[in-house]
Amino acid sequence: PCMLRAAAKNFLRVASVCGPDLYPALMNSLETGKGSLSLSERAMLAKETFGRQAAYDLSVSKYFEEHSGAFLESSYDF
């Protein structure tokens, strides 16, 4: 997640590709762009990356909210 966020923040120079479902369109863009992506394509990839990361972070947060009782210190030996 950290590397994807870093890439997305640097979309001016870097393309963040956050899922294999994006590969076909990416390959097509790279072929038509002679190995380069436009700024708007990189911005779209950054938007997709941040959207997926937000959904992931929300699901992790909900998990901890729902299972917080299972993580009591008395359950573990320190």
N, CA, C and O atoms as a DFTB+ gen file, in Angstrom:
312 C
 N C O
     1  1       0.797      -1.218       0.000
     2  2       0.000       0.000       0.000
     3  2       0.837       1.278       0.000
     4  3       0.491       2.252      -0.669
     5  1       1.926       1.273       0.744
     6  2       2.757       2.481       0.811
     7  2       3.380       2.805      -0.542
     8  3       3.444       3.968      -0.939
     9  1       3.834       1.788      -1.239
    10  2       4.457       2.026      -2.538
    11  2       3.433       2.495      -3.566
    12  3       3.733       3.345      -4.404
    13  1       2.224       1.940      -3.502
    14  2       1.177       2.393      -4.414
    15  2       0.813       3.849      -4.143
    16  3       0.657       4.635      -5.077
    17  1       0.678       4.211      -2.868
    18  2       0.375       5.605      -2.535
    19  2       1.487       6.528      -3.007
    20  3       1.216       7.591      -3.564
    21  1       2.722       6.137      -2.791
    22  2       3.849       6.956      -3.223
    23  2       3.837       7.141      -4.740
    24  3       4.075       8.242      -5.237
    25  1       3.562       6.074      -5.465
    26  2       3.496       6.181      -6.924
    27  2       2.348       7.085      -7.344
    28  3       2.510       7.925      -8.229
    29  1       1.189       6.920      -6.714
    30  2       0.027       7.731      -7.078
    31  2       0.276       9.215      -6.798
    32  3      -0.151      10.073      -7.570
    33  1       0.962       9.516      -5.700
    34  2       1.275      10.912      -5.394
    35  2       2.191      11.523      -6.448
    36  3       2.166      12.732      -6.680
    37  1       2.994      10.684      -7.077
    38  2       3.951      11.145      -8.077
    39  2       3.465      10.875      -9.501
    40  3       4.261      10.577     -10.391
    41  1       2.144      10.983      -9.708
    42  2       1.569      10.637     -11.004
    43  2       2.079      11.513     -12.150
    44  3       1.912      11.157     -13.317
    45  1       2.698      12.653     -11.834
    46  2       3.264      13.474     -12.909
    47  2       4.361      12.726     -13.659
    48  3       4.592      12.966     -14.843
    49  1       5.032      11.817     -12.955
    50  2       6.146      11.095     -13.565
    51  2       6.017       9.575     -13.520
    52  3       6.753       8.867     -14.208
    53  1       5.070       9.066     -12.700
    54  2       4.984       7.630     -12.456
    55  2       3.542       7.162     -12.651
    56  3       2.597       7.883     -12.333
    57  1       3.388       5.956     -13.173
    58  2       2.059       5.349     -13.291
    59  2       1.894       4.319     -12.182
    60  3       2.721       3.419     -12.038
    61  1       0.837       4.449     -11.406
    62  2       0.549       3.469     -10.360
    63  2      -0.512       2.511     -10.899
    64  3      -1.612       2.924     -11.268
    65  1      -0.170       1.252     -10.938
    66  2      -1.092       0.235     -11.468
    67  2      -1.456      -0.675     -10.302
    68  3      -0.631      -1.458      -9.831
    69  1      -2.702      -0.565      -9.840
    70  2      -3.095      -1.204      -8.585
    71  2      -3.909      -2.481      -8.756
    72  3      -4.490      -2.968      -7.785
    73  1      -3.966      -3.027      -9.948
    74  2      -4.704      -4.273     -10.115
    75  2      -4.559      -4.854     -11.501
    76  3      -4.441      -4.115     -12.479
    77  1      -4.566      -6.171     -11.595
    78  2      -4.409      -6.820     -12.899
    79  2      -5.562      -6.540     -13.861
    80  3      -5.406      -6.690     -15.073
    81  1      -6.710      -6.138     -13.333
    82  2      -7.822      -5.792     -14.218
    83  2      -7.516      -4.549     -15.050
    84  3      -8.187      -4.297     -16.051
    85  1      -6.514      -3.774     -14.651
    86  2      -6.123      -2.576     -15.389
    87  2      -5.095      -2.861     -16.488
    88  3      -4.822      -1.992     -17.315
    89  1      -4.534      -4.051     -16.504
    90  2      -3.473      -4.393     -17.460
    91  2      -3.882      -4.257     -18.924
    92  3      -3.126      -3.671     -19.699
    93  1      -5.044      -4.772     -19.344
    94  2      -5.375      -4.670     -20.778
    95  2      -5.418      -3.226     -21.289
    96  3      -4.845      -2.923     -22.335
    97  1      -6.088      -2.343     -20.563
    98  2      -6.157      -0.940     -20.982
    99  2      -4.778      -0.297     -20.925
   100  3      -4.428       0.508     -21.789
   101  1      -3.987      -0.654     -19.899
   102  2      -2.642      -0.119     -19.767
   103  2      -1.777      -0.538     -20.947
   104  3      -1.065       0.282     -21.528
   105  1      -1.842      -1.811     -21.297
   106  2      -1.052      -2.307     -22.433
   107  2      -1.462      -1.605     -23.727
   108  3      -0.613      -1.250     -24.545
   109  1      -2.752      -1.411     -23.903
   110  2      -3.235      -0.719     -25.091
   111  2      -2.711       0.716     -25.134
   112  3      -2.255       1.187     -26.176
   113  1      -2.779       1.402     -24.003
   114  2      -2.279       2.778     -23.937
   115  2      -0.783       2.850     -24.187
   116  3      -0.303       3.761     -24.861
   117  1      -0.049       1.893     -23.644
   118  2       1.402       1.881     -23.866
   119  2       1.738       1.599     -25.327
   120  3       2.683       2.171     -25.871
   121  1       0.968       0.723     -25.960
   122  2       1.202       0.429     -27.377
   123  2       0.900       1.639     -28.246
   124  3       1.691       1.992     -29.121
   125  1      -0.241       2.274     -28.008
   126  2      -0.602       3.433     -28.836
   127  2       0.248       4.650     -28.506
   128  3       0.466       5.505     -29.365
   129  1       0.724       4.737     -27.282
   130  2       1.556       5.865     -26.860
   131  2       3.038       5.618     -27.046
   132  3       3.865       6.393     -26.564
   133  1       3.383       4.538     -27.744
   134  2       4.792       4.192     -27.990
   135  2       5.595       4.108     -26.700
   136  3       6.711       4.621     -26.606
   137  1       5.005       3.451     -25.710
   138  2       5.701       3.220     -24.449
   139  2       5.477       4.274     -23.396
   140  3       6.032       4.179     -22.301
   141  1       4.676       5.280     -23.699
   142  2       4.415       6.360     -22.744
   143  2       2.927       6.458     -22.436
   144  3       2.082       6.069     -23.242
   145  1       2.629       6.979     -21.272
   146  2       1.249       7.259     -20.880
   147  2       1.072       8.769     -20.787
   148  3       1.994       9.491     -20.409
   149  1      -0.109       9.232     -21.132
   150  2      -0.390      10.662     -21.028
   151  2      -0.585      11.045     -19.567
   152  3      -0.772      10.188     -18.703
   153  1      -0.538      12.335     -19.310
   154  2      -0.770      12.834     -17.960
   155  2      -2.168      12.456     -17.484
   156  3      -2.348      12.080     -16.326
   157  1      -3.152      12.551     -18.361
   158  2      -4.522      12.206     -17.956
   159  2      -4.639      10.714     -17.645
   160  3      -5.401      10.339     -16.753
   161  1      -3.912       9.862     -18.350
   162  2      -3.930       8.421     -18.045
   163  2      -3.274       8.150     -16.700
   164  3      -3.781       7.348     -15.915
   165  1      -2.162       8.805     -16.428
   166  2      -1.501       8.629     -15.136
   167  2      -2.358       9.165     -13.996
   168  3      -2.386       8.580     -12.913
   169  1      -3.061      10.276     -14.232
   170  2      -3.962      10.829     -13.214
   171  2      -5.125       9.873     -12.959
   172  3      -5.546       9.712     -11.813
   173  1      -5.648       9.238     -14.004
   174  2      -6.738       8.277     -13.837
   175  2      -6.259       7.076     -13.027
   176  3      -6.989       6.576     -12.171
   177  1      -5.042       6.611     -13.290
   178  2      -4.485       5.499     -12.520
   179  2      -4.286       5.898     -11.053
   180  3      -4.528       5.092     -10.154
   181  1      -3.849       7.129     -10.810
   182  2      -3.683       7.614      -9.433
   183  2      -5.034       7.656      -8.726
   184  3      -5.143       7.242      -7.572
   185  1      -6.055       8.150      -9.405
   186  2      -7.394       8.200      -8.830
   187  2      -7.879       6.803      -8.479
   188  3      -8.436       6.590      -7.402
   189  1      -7.674       5.861      -9.368
   190  2      -8.069       4.470      -9.127
   191  2      -7.309       3.899      -7.930
   192  3      -7.889       3.210      -7.092
   193  1      -6.030       4.183      -7.857
   194  2      -5.207       3.698      -6.745
   195  2      -5.709       4.242      -5.420
   196  3      -5.890       3.479      -4.471
   197  1      -5.939       5.557      -5.335
   198  2      -6.410       6.145      -4.078
   199  2      -7.794       5.637      -3.711
   200  3      -8.082       5.440      -2.531
   201  1      -8.656       5.422      -4.696
   202  2      -9.987       4.886      -4.420
   203  2      -9.933       3.483      -3.847
   204  3     -10.634       3.169      -2.885
   205  1      -9.102       2.644      -4.438
   206  2      -8.974       1.273      -3.937
   207  2      -8.317       1.238      -2.572
   208  3      -8.706       0.445      -1.714
   209  1      -7.314       2.096      -2.362
   210  2      -6.651       2.155      -1.052
   211  2      -7.629       2.615       0.019
   212  3      -7.614       2.095       1.135
   213  1      -8.470       3.575      -0.306
   214  2      -9.458       4.061       0.657
   215  2     -10.423       2.940       1.029
   216  3     -10.766       2.781       2.200
   217  1     -10.860       2.169       0.047
   218  2     -11.769       1.049       0.325
   219  2     -11.082       0.001       1.188
   220  3     -11.694      -0.553       2.102
   221  1      -9.825      -0.270       0.905
   222  2      -9.050      -1.237       1.698
   223  2      -8.917      -0.743       3.141
   224  3      -9.172      -1.492       4.084
   225  1      -8.516       0.523       3.308
   226  2      -8.350       1.080       4.657
   227  2      -9.665       1.043       5.427
   228  3      -9.678       0.751       6.623
   229  1     -10.763       1.336       4.750
   230  2     -12.072       1.300       5.406
   231  2     -12.421      -0.115       5.848
   232  3     -12.956      -0.301       6.941
   233  1     -12.128      -1.118       5.019
   234  2     -12.447      -2.498       5.408
   235  2     -11.603      -2.949       6.593
   236  3     -12.103      -3.664       7.462
   237  1     -10.350      -2.555       6.648
   238  2      -9.497      -2.891       7.795
   239  2     -10.021      -2.203       9.048
   240  3     -10.088      -2.814      10.114
   241  1     -10.390      -0.937       8.921
   242  2     -10.937      -0.200      10.065
   243  2     -12.214      -0.856      10.587
   244  3     -12.387      -0.997      11.797
   245  1     -13.101      -1.253       9.691
   246  2     -14.347      -1.910      10.100
   247  2     -14.063      -3.239      10.786
   248  3     -14.736      -3.591      11.755
   249  1     -13.076      -3.977      10.295
   250  2     -12.724      -5.248      10.917
   251  2     -12.313      -5.025      12.374
   252  3     -12.792      -5.712      13.277
   253  1     -11.418      -4.057      12.590
   254  2     -10.969      -3.791      13.954
   255  2     -12.105      -3.272      14.824
   256  3     -12.167      -3.584      16.013
   257  1     -12.993      -2.493      14.250
   258  2     -14.140      -1.991      15.003
   259  2     -15.037      -3.149      15.444
   260  3     -15.516      -3.165      16.578
   261  1     -15.261      -4.107      14.562
   262  2     -16.151      -5.231      14.858
   263  2     -15.507      -6.285      15.756
   264  3     -16.211      -7.014      16.454
   265  1     -14.180      -6.372      15.745
   266  2     -13.497      -7.432      16.480
   267  2     -12.592      -6.904      17.585
   268  3     -11.703      -7.621      18.042
   269  1     -12.794      -5.690      18.014
   270  2     -11.883      -5.100      18.994
   271  2     -11.855      -5.879      20.303
   272  3     -10.828      -5.898      20.981
   273  1     -12.953      -6.517      20.671
   274  2     -12.977      -7.302      21.898
   275  2     -12.067      -8.510      21.847
   276  3     -11.634      -9.001      22.889
   277  1     -11.770      -8.996      20.662
   278  2     -10.916     -10.173      20.510
   279  2      -9.445      -9.838      20.722
   280  3      -8.611     -10.739      20.821
   281  1      -9.126      -8.569      20.791
   282  2      -7.727      -8.166      20.902
   283  2      -7.374      -7.640      22.287
   284  3      -6.482      -6.803      22.425
   285  1      -8.060      -8.120      23.298
   286  2      -7.784      -7.672      24.654
   287  2      -6.412      -8.161      25.108
   288  3      -5.989      -9.261      24.752
   289  1      -5.727      -7.346      25.888
   290  2      -4.402      -7.702      26.363
   291  2      -4.399      -8.983      27.173
   292  3      -3.403      -9.705      27.176
   293  1      -5.485      -9.279      27.856
   294  2      -5.530     -10.490      28.675
   295  2      -5.473     -11.755      27.804
   296  3      -5.247     -12.851      28.316
   297  1      -5.675     -11.604      26.518
   298  2      -5.630     -12.749      25.611
   299  2      -4.207     -13.114      25.208
   300  3      -3.976     -14.168      24.616
   301  1      -3.266     -12.252      25.527
   302  2      -1.894     -12.447      25.061
   303  2      -0.902     -12.457      26.218
   304  3      -1.110     -11.792      27.232
   305  1       0.160     -13.208      26.059
   306  2       1.247     -13.199      27.036
   307  2       2.332     -12.261      26.530
   308  3       2.839     -12.432      25.422
   309  1       2.686     -11.282      27.330
   310  2       3.738     -10.324      26.949
   311  2       4.968     -10.570      27.758
   312  3       5.967      -9.870      27.590
